[in-house]
Amino acid sequence: MTEPREGDQPAGGADPLAGLELWFARHGLTYFVPEERAAVREALRPRRALPLVAAVLVVAGAGGVALTLLSDDLGAGPALLLTLGGVAALGYAMTALRARPILAWALSRTFGSLSRLLPMMSRALPLLLLFVTFLFINAEVWQLAASLNAGVLWLTVLLFGACAVAFLLVRLPEEVDRVDDDVDGAFLTRACAGTPFEEPCARLLADPADLADPAGPAADPVAYAEVSGFERWNLILALLVIQAVQVLLLALGVFVFFLLFGALAMTDGVQLAWTGHDQLHSASWLPTVSVELLQVSVFLAAFSGLYLTVSTVVDDTYREQFFGGVLRELERAVGVRAVYRALRAAGPPAGSPTA
């Protein structure tokens, strides 16, 4: 799904399919390989997953109860439970569910294209800040955010994050399904250009029987264009990580902006009047910033992340900025998968070593 690098081509004399599967691993397409899908399917069986879920619930539940009793914050326990549960789920996904290559590719793709990310942020942030600043200078928002305990504030951030992820999990499959609807020879040729699949694609399109085992079916890659099952989820997860990282960076920018703006413009008297507190609490690690300002900044940054997540999918302007390049790489993934599935269905070409 990125430009090929040296070493992407299969080594001479090696199994051609194995070389193509290595290309999948390097480009965050782990679940495109049948053996990897089998391992993930096994890891999701209840006999393997349920004991881990039970252990995490026991440990996180005990820690949550202890933290609630020590801090006298009723939100601290549920916040710790959800946080540890999320960390455990991420760890299991990275190991047993073979999601590490997907996450690594998505992160490298996001941070490796800062030349495109920074201009996108410069276009998205001003409009976002213009909208959210009206909330920042609103007394009711200060009263709400400043009244939240640390545990409840973190639960609010997790709620915004969960809503954003849920929204993406509903809409991103539509993006994947839209890409594989109109696959033809021209689509496959364009998608496989510059990859190890380029030559097999050209030969298959010229004569589907050319690479096929005489005893097997004809290898027409267009017939394998529809993406489903774990392979579909591979693409959805890659899009989800890319989108989440981009939104997180923008939300971090909003947080820093409001800290600076608040420290400069919001006097102690204004903050006291808007929060209704008798006195402000200073953060020990940042004495020039009040705890109340920190809470408001965190609350609005989390809200901005949710707002931007929805906007990038439903608003055409944001959608082009955030999804333009990613959707072109999605087309490449759909195209190379179709060729790979056609090769596997047809069997190894004559004269090629078998796996």
Secondary structure, DSSP 8 states (H G I E B T S, - for coil): -----TT-S--TTS-HHHHHHHHHHHTT-GGGSHHHHHHHHHHTSHHHHHHHHHHHHHHHHHHHHHHHHHHT-TTHHHHHHHHHHHHHHHHHHHHTT--HHHHHHHHHHHHTTHHHHHHHHHHHHHHHHHHHHHHHT-HHHHHHHHTS-HHHHHHHHHHHHHHHHHHHHHHHHHHHHHHTTS--HHHHHHHHTTSTTHHHHHHHHH-TTTTS-TTS----GGGG----HHHHHHHHHHHHHHHHHHHHHHHHHHHHHHHHHHHHH--HHHHHHHH--SS--EETTEEEEEHHHHHHHHHHHHHHHHHHHHHHHH-HHHHHHHHHHHHHHHHHHHHHHHHHHHHHHH-S-TT----
